[in-house]
């Protein structure tokens, strides 16, 4: 069984037991988080696609940790103008472990 969820402006394909990094969420470590923007749920041959979200669909995850990704280096350079600008960016993330995928009531 797997689901496609949306969080932080991105879409992720998740199954129970998966670990993924998403944009930073305001939840404490060890807390349970419900992700209700479920775009699709597939259980074997039974596929349920939402318009845009699946009614009653919910993915429950546990917050494992918060952190920052590797540095992305940004360099702006203009030739023959003595212009060189360097900048770096480290994006915050939340690491989640998927614990449960639920469909509409009475299913799954």
C-alpha positions in Angstrom: 0.0 0.0 0.0 1.3 3.4 -0.9 0.1 7.0 -1.1 1.1 10.2 -2.8 1.0 13.2 -0.4 1.6 16.9 -0.8 3.5 19.0 1.8 5.8 22.0 1.6 4.8 22.5 -2.1 6.2 19.2 -3.1 4.7 15.7 -3.7 6.0 12.5 -2.2 5.3 8.8 -2.8 5.2 7.1 0.6 4.7 3.6 2.1 4.4 2.6 5.7 7.8 2.4 7.3 9.4 4.9 4.9 11.6 7.8 6.1 11.6 11.0 4.2 12.8 14.6 4.5 10.2 17.4 4.0 10.2 21.1 4.4 10.4 22.1 8.1 7.3 21.5 10.1 6.5 23.1 13.4 6.2 19.9 15.4 8.4 18.6 18.2 10.6 15.5 17.8 8.7 12.4 18.6 5.4 14.0 18.0 2.8 12.5 15.6 1.8 14.5 12.5 -1.2 14.0 10.3 -0.8 14.8 6.6 -4.2 15.2 5.1 -3.3 16.4 1.6 -3.4 12.9 0.1 -3.5 13.0 -3.7 -3.7 9.2 -4.3 -3.9 6.0 -2.4 -3.1 2.6 -4.0 -3.7 -0.8 -2.3 -2.7 -3.5 -4.8 -5.0 -3.1 -7.8 -7.4 -0.7 -6.0 -6.3 2.9 -6.8 -8.1 5.9 -5.5 -7.3 9.3 -7.0 -8.5 12.5 -5.4 -9.9 15.6 -7.0 -7.6 17.2 -5.9 -7.4 15.3 -2.5 -8.8 11.9 -1.5 -11.8 12.4 0.8 -11.0 11.0 4.2 -7.4 10.1 3.2 -4.8 10.6 5.9 -1.2 9.7 6.4 0.2 9.6 9.9 3.9 10.2 10.5 6.3 10.5 13.5 8.8 13.3 13.6 12.3 11.8 13.9 14.4 14.9 13.7 14.9 18.4 12.5 18.1 19.6 10.7 19.7 21.5 7.9 20.6 20.2 4.5 24.1 20.5 2.9 25.1 23.9 1.7 24.1 25.0 -1.7 26.7 27.4 -3.2 25.4 30.4 -5.3 27.9 32.3 -7.4 27.0 35.3 -9.6 29.8 36.3 -12.0 30.0 38.9 -14.7 33.1 38.7 -16.9 35.3 41.8 -17.4 33.3 43.8 -14.8 35.2 42.8 -11.7 31.9 41.4 -10.3 31.8 38.2 -8.3 29.2 37.5 -5.6 29.2 34.4 -3.5 26.4 33.2 -1.3 25.4 30.0 0.5 22.1 28.5 1.6 21.2 25.7 4.0 17.6 24.6 3.9 15.8 23.5 7.1 14.1 20.1 6.9 12.1 17.7 9.1 12.7 14.0 8.9 9.5 11.9 9.1 8.8 8.2 9.5 5.5 7.1 8.0 3.5 5.0 10.4 0.0 4.7 8.9 -1.9 5.3 5.6 -5.6 5.5 5.9 -8.3 5.8 3.1 -11.9 7.0 3.6 -13.8 5.6 6.6 -14.7 1.9 6.3 -11.8 1.3 3.8 -8.2 0.3 4.8 
